[in-house]
Amino acid sequence: MGKTKHAGPMKLDKKWDPSLWAGKVPLGLGKVKPKHIRDTLKVALENRDNLGYAYRILTQGVCDGCALGVSGLQDQTLAGPHLCTTRLNVLRLNTMPAIDPKWLDDVEELRKLDSTELRKLGRIPYPLSRKPGEKRFTRISWDDALNRIAAKIKAIDPKQLAFYLTARGITNEVYYTAAKVARFLGTNNIDNASRICHSPSKTALKRSLGIGASSCNYQDWIGTDVLVFWGSVAANNQPVSTKYMYAAKKAGTKIIMINPYREPAMENYWIPSIPESALFGTQIVDDVFQVNIGGDIAFMNGVMKHWFEMEKEQPGSAIDHAFIANHTNGFAELKEHVEQLNWNDIVKSAGLSKERILEFAKLLANSRSGVFIWSMGLTQHRFATDNISQVANLALLQGFIGRKHCGVMPIRGHSGVQGSGEMGADPFVLPGGDFEPEHKKRIEAIWGFHIPDWQGDTVGQMLENVLLPDDHERKVRLFYTSGGNFLETMPDPAFIQRVLENVELRVHQDIIFNTSTLVDAKEEVIVLPAMTRYEQPGGGTSTSTERMVYFSPEIKGPRIEEARAEWDIYVELAKRVDPERAHLIDFQTAQQIRDEIAVANPNYDGIQHLKNRGDVFQWGGAWLCEGGVCPTPDGRGNLLPIDLPEFRRTEGHFYVTSRRGKQFNSMVYSETDPFNGADRYDVIMNETDGKKLNIRNGESIVVYNQYGTFQGRACFGDTQTGNIAVYWPEGNMLLPKGVYETHAKIPEYNTTVIVEKAESFHAQKDRRYLEKRVEELELEAN
């Protein structure tokens, strides 16, 4: 951990610089771009019944959108007010009234609505129950609801109980309490939303650097020589970050994007809070390297292979020998591995020429500092942990670790999710450390009860375990989820539907309905109304991407009468299951939880002092691994040889990945992508590929494989040839179920497909033809 403290917000250079403009036409008229002013007015209209409360949330609370960490309208990176459409879009979740009870009387009518329409109906008003065959939700008391859940928990083996927490504005206090309650009830089956997003980041960084979070700050973007976004569209998912990119450009930083699709949001962006950019836009990236989907490992191996060749010609020209000698292990093994790789294999897998890879290799070699940022473009693969360790390899070879303007950053898309694993809401960890004997013993001493020794399951495994035979000890019989909609976030929705229907008792602790809430269960579905973070008595805390722990106060405003703080619900349930030990779990206030977090996780010593609006501290200091010293057993980073993944395709087949449009997680806010004009059923593909298949732009096409069939329209865009993108969750039926990354158990969100004109597909869709084509693809994919 580092000793240097974060310096606090810096002043933004707002002097106009026409060389950075996206164009000379004011306001980007005629271009496909977000309509920030229109969207802001729309949000104001949606919240007109609670404008005062909405204003207090924005100016007093910590953002419940992405994990940049904006408290009120301020952050720790740049001075001045910060507000984005992502935060505005989710605002209505906090201000809307309860759902009209008439909707609760007809489940079939609710099932006609999609999740966007369900969300707009309003908040969950009180505890509800629905049993098989019932056409309506029945109002029940809190006592009745918790007693029914407690009775079921007592009737099953703890291994048959599973918890899941999403990132929907959930605070550290809730994650910590859930983690403790799960172990109090005898189960290690607890997981969180980061499993589906960044679990490989944590796993890889642990083995490479000994850390489980970003090693640097957002301020390190500003003035670094090179800023690399790897499979991350920060302009879309974390819009305020465009201000940091603008500041970086003004400071002379080169910004690079590595992505199969040349993302318009990262090319040009109109930043609404900066007059120059709001009028003329800002050119964000300086160069784009369009790798194949799944080709990043090969690309990075190619970069290192070039470096070693450059070193032969001129020692010291490509890598930092002093840093490598003093702060790393495994250099000889890595060098030997990379040198024996074949350039043809590298180029074929990466999708880029040897010469193009050399351009990137030289850029990094000639840079004195660099920050590498990535998101789900690197993590949602079955070889994701290896992807991230490759990024760490590049950083270590250049010495881009543990100092100003340097670092590795898995950028988070949800407020507070960084804290979920750090609070122990994860099957592999406990608060403050891994699930190892000595640490487990330490937490048992703090908690005062035994923690189960067996390995808990990840969320994907939990869901699959629902379908185990009745006599299996790990068959999940009670699934308790705090937020989340697996029908729209996991691969193979039809399979997930069957899973949800086969859970004996499902508990949905949430603020709104979604499509999964309406699925039948074998015995009963119980719905519990939760408070938002702004309603939580005593306030709450969340941890940003850069490890800033922010305090968000309870904000005065209207309340859903029977909604409860989520940590309080967990505590009350645990006390009913085991009243004799209730004193071991009986938190009375949020402050008590923070006091205990500070002891359980030493990194969070300081959280107990966060009590007022604006209170914040950063755990770990400004830079983890400061001075090159890593929190590994020997204090050194580990260079790891990474093999090229087996991810082949034949002519006529395409790599496919999922893409986000105007949405927050699975919550869609527009049918049209504001950056490219595509709709939710457009398939983004290269025009060259379209011509080969005699497909025209806008024409109906079918995309299919052994997992499912997706019908949409061709939308020509600047993608790497042989690669297509479908919107998520609409294209989830193409994704394989039960395929997990080896180390972190993240589901696979990439696969191979066949693309055909719709008229051709439907004209020849007799059974033998389709089965033959799918069989061919299945053999190739395996």
Secondary structure, DSSP 8 states (H G I E B T S, - for coil): ---------B-------GGG-S-SSGGGTTS----HHHHHHHHHHHTGGGHHHHHHHHHHSB-SSSSS--BTTB-SSBSS----HHHHHHHHHHH--B--GGGGG-HHHHHTS-HHHHHTT-B--S-EEE-TT-SS-EE--HHHHHHHHHHHHHHS-GGGEEEEE--SS--HHHHHHHHHHHHHTT---EEEGGGGTTHHHHHHHHHHHS-SS-SS-GGGGTT-SEEEEES--HHHHSTTHHHHHHHHHHTT-EEEEE-SB--HHHHEE--TTSHHHHHH-EE--SEEE---TT-HHHHHHHHHHHHHHHHHHSTTSSS-HHHHHHHEE-HHHHHHHHHTS-HHHHHHHH-S-HHHHHHHHHHHHT-S-EEEEE-HHHHSSTTHHHHHHHHHHHHHHHT-SSSTT-EEEE--SSTTTHHHHHTT-STTEETTEES-HHHHHHHHHHHTS----S----HHHHHHHTTS-TT-TT---EEEEES--HHHHSS-HHHHHHHHHH-SEEEEEESS--GGGGS--SSEEEEEEB--TTTSTT-EEEE-TT-EEEEE----S---TT-B-HHHHHHHHHHHH-GGGGGGT---SHHHHHHHHHHHSGGGTTGGG--STT-EEETT-S-TTGGG--SSTTS-EE------------TTEEEEEEE--SEETTEE--SB-TTT--BTTEEEE-HHHHHHTT--TT-EEEEE-SS-EEEEEEEE-SB-TTEEEEETTTTGGGS-SS-B-TTT--B--EEEEEEEEHHHHHHT--HHHHHHHHHHHHHHH-
